[in-house]
């Protein structure tokens, strides 16, 4: 009691901010440009998310996403499952899957 609201809350790490950018780009635009995000956060996007790229094998094989050397885009078929694709990049969802609702 007696503390201002702005004192409470969570502080986002640099990784949290980066992952939020990636998830928002997928959910809102259905598209990620690796170079743009890499430059904004001073990272090698493909190296930073190497584990996540490995997890995208099934969605790519099923035609839900299109993956190139420069970008990742959700296909027309994949737009209904964009949440599942975005969850691959969300550290908290992948670390604690039982806590969140299922996609299908």
C-alpha positions, -999 to +999 in steps of 0.1 A: +000+000+000+011+035-006+032+026-036+024+040-070+012+017-097+042+024-120+065+008-094+049-026-098+050-048-128+075-067-149+106-055-165+110-069-200+145-082-210+160-075-244+151-110-254+115-104-243+113-073-265+129-091-295+105-120-292+076-097-288+086-080-321+088-113-339+055-126-325+037-094-333+051-093-368+038-128-374+004-123-358-003-089-373+014-090-407+021-127-412+056-120-422+091-116-407+121-100-424+152-114-408+175-085-418+152-058-405+148-074-371+184-084-370+196-048-376+171-034-351+183-057-324+220-061-335+217-099-339+221-126-365+185-136-367+190-171-381+217-179-355+197-164-326+166-184-334+184-216-347+164-238-323+131-222-335+140-227-371+145-264-364+110-265-350+095-250-381+103-281-402+068-295-399+049-262-407+071-257-437+066-292-449+028-288-445+028-256-465+017-234-436+048-212-438+072-202-465+108-199-454+136-183-474+170-170-466+157-136-459+122-140-445+094-162-432+058-157-443+026-174-433+008-189-463-028-186-470-033-221-456-013-212-425-032-180-416-057-200-396-028-215-375-006-184-373-008-186-335+009-220-335+037-207-357+041-176-335+043-198-304+075-213-318+092-180-312+076-173-277+101-185-251+075-186-224+050-207-244+076-232-254+090-235-219+056-239-203+032-254-228+009-271-203-001-236-189-014-222-222-045-232-242-041-255-272-044-242-307-065-271-320 
